[in-house]
């Protein structure tokens, strides 16, 4: 008989990150727990309006008195998660502490050896999480749960056999977004769209050397049925009043037949919706683009990453820059908006290589709607680039080094400085560069940073006003404020945060 008195608390740590949407991984775990009769609470300290300290999160845990606390860990935010784990242990929270997420999958022993976690879930956690609830109810022995690592009674780490990834995604319950604190995400009517994120497939056919997806979920591709996706969309429309959706699949259009069927169903049911998605330029054609536009798609995001032919080949992107430009133009000619992503800082590039990429971006600006301010390359563990360069650049466990050690339990979220929210400026902010770039390379990267940031600000200012004269005034005002933010940050990060806070709060409503 299912008990109803088991309480589950899921947490996303305090960090500079902003989760524009409720994290679906935690939402799916919450749904699984509720289906088994548990009471569930989810605290996302990275939500747009979240304002928690680690002490706040510990206090919530004490008051809720959960039987299980789950904490998600990604490599970028690993130290923030560890600070939360340590604080929970110091407060003597009497709960089963379960850790999951990409970093925990790759480094389960690191989590168990150095931090007070009870169990690490490796890989996809939905089925494993369900069995952990059975373990809490003493209906299953820990040694019989696949896909976990833990310490036995003698303190030795045990790795249970790996769990096979779930193939029937339709069997999953709809994500329990109601378990999040809604006011942490939504303060205006427009912001209810934050609850419209959907994942309809898992996997990517790409072989990109900077991506850890293959190490985490393999090379395969699994997808939900059209009927199952529509059920979720209609539920979100009724429950939250949403009519705009964001598909966050890595490559939404891999299965073109499925996408066309979904579009036909949206049209036949006369759903008054709009939506956006992400895909690769080698998985679309004119017929598909016309179909998705007719079904309400407004914008497609493409990951191009570089305009340098040599770099595109080295990162195994699978297409050339001519193909990318052709598809971007075709997308815009179809009437769809189009955003593209670029990265900088590949260790083999010199300033001339970066200039080639920048010139390509300039050539793209008249056809692409916006250039995503992607990032400086981060050598994530589990990627080919990390393995190739980890010895040369001493990358081993870079995530444990003290580039962000100034967070303490009483600190609220350490937001990125204002200029870093518009530019992807890693030269003066955060951890800096992982690779040893020459001064010439740094200067060339910064030229690209400034160009892309200003171009996107021109587009962003149109969200505020479409009047040409006012639009230009808004643009120049934003540029001036960003320059001031960068100058203040060099003097004092604390001073920048205090003086720029009103402006940072103002742009939150555009972070969707």
Residue pairs with C-beta under 8 A, 6 or more apart in sequence:
2 36
2 37
3 37
3 137
4 37
4 38
4 39
5 39
6 33
6 37
6 38
6 39
6 67
6 68
6 133
6 136
6 137
7 38
7 39
7 40
7 41
7 64
7 65
7 66
7 67
7 68
8 29
8 30
8 33
8 38
8 39
8 40
8 41
8 66
8 67
8 68
8 70
8 133
9 40
9 41
9 42
9 43
9 60
9 61
9 64
9 66
9 68
9 69
9 70
9 95
10 26
10 29
10 30
10 40
10 41
10 42
10 43
10 69
10 70
10 71
10 72
10 179
11 42
11 43
11 44
11 45
11 57
11 61
11 69
11 70
11 71
11 72
11 84
12 19
12 23
12 26
12 42
12 43
12 44
12 45
12 46
12 71
12 72
13 45
13 46
13 54
13 57
13 71
13 72
13 77
13 80
13 81
13 83
13 84
14 45
14 46
14 52
14 53
14 54
14 57
14 80
14 83
14 84
14 407
14 411
14 412
14 413
15 45
15 46
15 77
15 80
15 407
15 413
15 414
16 413
16 414
16 415
16 416
16 430
17 46
17 76
17 77
18 46
18 47
18 48
18 415
18 508
18 511
19 44
19 46
19 47
19 48
20 48
20 194
20 511
20 512
21 185
21 194
21 195
21 196
21 197
21 246
21 248
22 42
22 44
22 47
22 175
22 177
22 180
22 185
22 194
22 195
22 197
23 44
23 72
24 175
24 197
24 199
24 248
25 72
25 100
25 101
25 125
26 42
26 44
26 70
26 72
27 42
27 175
27 176
27 177
27 179
27 180
28 126
28 172
28 173
28 175
28 176
29 70
29 100
29 125
29 126
29 129
30 40
30 42
30 175
30 176
30 179
31 172
31 173
31 174
31 175
31 176
32 126
32 129
32 130
32 133
32 172
32 173
33 40
33 129
33 133
34 40
34 173
34 176
34 179
35 173
36 130
36 133
38 133
40 176
40 179
41 60
41 64
41 66
41 179
42 176
42 179
42 180
42 181
43 52
43 57
43 60
43 181
44 50
44 180
44 181
44 184
45 52
45 57
45 413
46 413
47 180
47 181
47 184
47 185
48 184
48 185
48 191
48 194
48 508
48 511
49 183
49 184
49 185
49 187
49 508
50 181
50 184
50 413
51 412
51 413
52 412
52 413
53 409
53 410
53 411
53 412
54 83
54 84
54 87
54 408
54 409
54 410
54 411
55 87
55 409
55 410
57 84
57 87
58 87
58 88
58 91
58 93
58 409
61 69
61 88
61 91
61 93
61 95
62 91
62 93
65 94
66 93
66 95
67 95
67 96
67 136
68 95
68 96
68 97
68 98
68 132
68 133
68 136
69 88
69 93
69 95
69 96
69 97
69 98
70 98
70 99
70 100
70 129
71 81
71 84
71 85
71 97
71 98
71 99
71 100
71 117
72 81
72 99
72 100
72 101
73 81
73 82
73 99
73 100
73 101
73 102
73 103
73 104
73 111
74 81
74 101
74 102
74 103
75 102
75 103
75 106
75 380
75 381
75 399
76 378
76 399
78 103
78 399
78 400
79 399
79 400
79 404
79 405
79 407
80 404
80 407
81 99
81 101
81 103
82 114
82 115
83 407
83 408
83 409
85 97
85 99
85 115
85 116
85 117
86 115
86 116
87 409
88 95
88 97
88 116
89 97
89 115
89 116
96 118
96 119
96 132
96 136
97 116
97 117
97 118
97 119
98 117
98 118
98 119
98 120
98 121
98 129
98 132
99 111
99 117
99 119
99 120
99 121
100 120
100 121
100 125
100 129
102 212
102 216
102 382
103 111
103 381
103 399
104 111
104 120
104 121
104 122
105 121
105 122
105 123
105 216
106 212
106 215
106 216
106 381
106 382
107 381
108 120
108 122
108 149
108 157
108 159
109 149
109 157
110 397
111 117
111 120
112 120
112 149
112 150
112 151
112 157
113 157
118 150
119 132
119 142
119 148
119 149
119 150
120 148
120 149
120 150
121 128
121 129
121 132
121 147
121 148
122 147
122 148
122 149
122 162
122 163
123 147
123 162
123 163
123 165
123 216
123 217
124 147
124 163
124 165
124 166
124 202
124 217
125 147
126 166
126 172
127 147
127 163
127 166
128 145
128 146
128 147
128 148
128 163
131 140
131 145
131 146
132 145
132 148
134 140
135 141
135 142
135 145
142 148
142 150
143 158
143 160
145 160
146 160
146 161
146 162
146 163
147 160
147 161
147 162
147 163
148 160
149 157
149 158
149 159
149 160
150 157
150 158
150 160
151 157
151 158
152 158
165 202
165 217
165 218
165 220
165 222
166 172
166 222
167 222
169 201
169 202
169 222
169 223
169 224
169 228
170 224
170 225
170 228
174 231
174 232
174 235
177 195
177 240
178 239
185 191
185 194
185 195
186 192
186 194
186 195
187 509
188 509
190 509
191 509
191 512
192 240
192 241
192 242
193 242
193 244
193 246
193 512
194 512
195 236
195 240
195 242
196 236
196 240
196 242
196 244
196 245
196 246
197 245
197 246
197 248
198 229
198 232
198 233
198 236
198 245
198 246
198 247
198 248
199 247
199 248
199 249
200 223
200 224
200 229
200 247
200 249
200 252
201 221
201 222
201 223
201 224
201 249
201 250
201 251
201 252
201 254
201 255
202 217
202 221
202 222
202 223
202 249
203 213
203 217
203 218
203 219
203 220
203 221
203 222
203 250
203 254
204 211
204 213
204 214
204 221
204 250
204 251
204 254
205 219
205 221
205 251
205 254
206 213
206 250
206 251
206 280
206 316
206 317
206 318
207 214
207 316
207 318
208 305
208 315
208 316
208 317
209 314
209 315
209 316
209 383
209 384
209 385
209 388
210 305
210 315
210 343
210 377
210 379
210 380
210 383
210 384
210 385
211 380
211 383
212 380
212 381
212 382
212 383
213 250
214 382
215 381
215 382
215 383
216 382
221 254
221 255
223 254
223 255
223 258
226 258
226 261
226 262
226 265
229 262
230 262
230 265
230 266
230 269
233 245
233 271
233 273
234 271
236 242
236 245
237 243
237 271
237 273
243 272
243 273
243 274
244 273
244 274
244 275
245 273
245 274
245 275
245 276
246 275
246 276
246 277
246 512
247 275
247 276
247 277
247 278
248 278
249 277
249 278
249 279
250 278
251 278
251 279
251 280
251 283
252 259
252 277
252 278
252 279
253 259
253 277
253 279
253 280
253 283
253 284
253 288
253 292
254 279
254 283
256 283
256 285
256 288
259 288
259 291
259 292
260 288
260 291
262 295
263 291
263 292
263 294
263 295
264 291
264 295
266 273
266 295
266 296
267 294
267 295
271 296
273 296
274 296
274 297
274 298
275 296
275 297
275 298
276 297
276 298
276 299
276 300
276 301
277 292
277 297
277 300
277 301
278 300
278 301
278 302
278 303
279 300
279 301
279 302
280 302
280 303
280 318
280 319
281 302
281 304
281 319
281 323
281 324
281 327
281 328
282 318
282 319
282 323
282 327
284 300
284 327
284 330
284 331
286 330
286 334
289 300
289 330
289 331
289 334
289 336
290 334
292 300
292 336
293 334
293 335
293 336
297 336
298 336
298 337
299 336
299 337
299 338
299 339
299 369
300 331
300 336
300 337
300 338
300 339
301 338
301 339
301 340
301 341
301 372
302 324
302 327
302 328
302 331
302 338
302 339
302 340
302 341
303 340
303 341
304 317
304 321
304 324
304 340
304 341
304 342
305 311
305 312
305 315
305 317
305 341
305 342
305 343
305 374
306 312
306 315
306 317
306 342
306 343
306 346
306 357
307 321
307 342
307 356
307 357
307 358
307 359
307 360
307 361
307 364
308 321
308 349
308 353
308 354
308 356
308 357
308 360
309 320
309 321
309 356
310 348
310 353
311 346
311 348
311 349
311 353
311 357
312 319
312 320
312 321
314 346
314 348
315 346
315 385
316 384
321 360
324 340
325 363
325 364
325 367
328 338
328 340
328 364
328 367
328 368
329 367
331 338
332 338
332 367
332 368
332 369
337 369
337 370
338 367
338 368
338 369
339 368
339 369
339 370
339 371
339 372
340 364
340 368
340 370
340 371
340 372
341 371
341 372
341 374
342 357
342 361
342 371
342 372
342 374
342 452
343 374
343 375
343 376
343 377
344 354
344 357
344 374
344 375
344 376
344 377
344 445
344 448
344 449
345 376
345 377
345 426
345 433
345 434
345 435
345 437
345 445
346 353
346 377
347 377
347 385
347 389
347 393
347 435
349 441
350 438
350 440
350 441
351 438
351 440
351 441
351 443
351 444
354 441
354 444
354 445
354 448
355 444
357 448
358 444
358 447
358 448
358 451
361 371
361 448
361 451
361 452
362 451
364 371
365 371
365 455
369 459
370 455
370 456
370 459
371 452
371 455
371 456
373 422
373 423
373 424
373 449
373 452
373 453
373 456
374 424
375 424
375 426
376 424
376 426
376 433
376 445
377 385
377 434
377 435
378 434
379 385
379 386
379 389
379 390
379 393
379 395
379 398
379 434
380 386
381 399
386 395
389 395
389 435
390 396
393 434
393 435
393 436
395 434
398 434
403 430
403 431
403 432
404 414
404 430
404 431
406 414
407 414
415 497
415 504
416 429
416 430
417 429
417 485
417 486
417 488
417 489
417 493
417 496
417 497
417 500
418 481
418 482
418 485
418 496
418 500
418 503
418 504
418 507
419 425
419 429
419 482
419 483
419 485
419 486
419 489
420 429
420 430
421 504
421 507
422 453
422 456
422 457
422 460
422 478
422 482
422 507
423 449
423 450
423 452
423 453
423 482
424 449
424 452
424 453
425 446
425 449
425 453
425 486
426 432
426 433
427 433
427 442
427 445
427 446
427 449
428 486
428 489
428 490
429 489
433 442
437 445
453 482
454 479
457 475
457 478
457 479
457 482
458 471
458 475
460 478
460 510
461 471
461 474
461 475
461 478
462 471
463 510
464 471
464 474
465 471
465 474
481 500
481 503
484 500
485 496
485 500
485 503
488 495
488 496
488 499
488 500
489 496
